[in-house]
Amino acid sequence: MSAVSAGNSPWVVSLTNSSPALEIALLRQTVILSWNQFVYAEGGGDELRIAFASHDVIVKGTGLDVLLPAIAAHRVVSLRESTRSDRFSGQAGRFISEIVVRNIEAE
């Protein structure tokens, strides 16, 4: 699978194929959700909601709107939550400041 990720990029997108799962690297844990359970995604440049059958994923940052077509095609391989030092590094354009993963079944 050919993927694109620039340096310390907050996400990886496959250039050629859909990915079987989305890996979400949080500061304290990693969550892997199957694209087979994907329901829908919505949002804009500063916040996205990715809904799966069992989980809701809220992604906050900047430049996120470019992810929507890749999400719809199941080509997003991974999302990475920024560390505190990354948040103040002066990155412009593409940045994830926070990712919240909520288990719908537990509520």
N, C-alpha and C positions, 0 to 999 in steps of 0.2 A: 504494500500500500504506500503510495507516495503522499506525503503530508507536508503542509507548510506551517512553519512556526519560526518567527523571527527572533532569534536570540533568546531573551527571557520572556517570550510572549506569554500572555495569560491564557491563550488557547491554542489548540492544534486542530487543523481542519484537513481532512483527506482531500487531495486534489482529484482523485480518480474514482474511488469506490465509497459506498456507504459503509459506515462502521457498525459492527454488531452491538456496540454498547458505548455509553458516554461515561468516561471516568471523571469524577469531580474530586479534585485534590483540595481538601479543606486544610486549615492549619493543624487540626488535631486528629483528623481521620480522612480516609478516602472512601468515597461512595461510588459504586458502579451500577448504573441503571441501563437496562436493556432498551434499545430503540424499539423493540417489539411492543413495549408498553407505552410508547409515546402517544399522547393525546393531541396536544396542540402547543403552540408557542405564540406569545404576543409581547409587544413592548416597543421600545424606541432606543435612542442612543444612550440613555442613562440607566435604564432598567429593563430587564427581560423576565418574563415568567415562562418557564418550560414545564408543562404539565405532563406527568406520567400517570398511569393507572394507580400507582401506589404512593407516589411522591410528588410534591410541588417543589420546584427549584426556582428561587428568586436570585437573579444576578444583577448586581449594581456596579456601575462604573462609568466609563466613557467610551464612545465609539462602538457600542455593542450592537447597533442596528445592522452592521455588516454581517452579523452572525445569523440573522433570521433565515436567509435563503439556505445556508449550510445546515441549519437545524432542521428545516423542512425536508431537506434531502438526506438527513441522517448522516452527514459527513463530518460533524464535529466529533473528534476523537476524545478530547479532554478539555476541561476548564480548570484553571488553577487560581485559587484565592491568593491574593497578594499578602505578603508579610508586612508588618508595620514599616519596616525600612523601605520596602518597595513602594509603599504608598507615598512616601516623601521624596522619591528619587527624581521627581520632575518629569516622569513619563508623560508624553502628550499623545493624544489620539486614541490609543487602544489601552484600556486599563480596567481591571476588575478590582474593585475596592472591597466587595463583600459578596459572599454566596451563602444563601440560607437554603438548607434542604429539610423539608418537613415531611414526615411520614404521615400520609393521609389516613392509613388504616389504624394508627394509634390514637386518632382523635375521635 
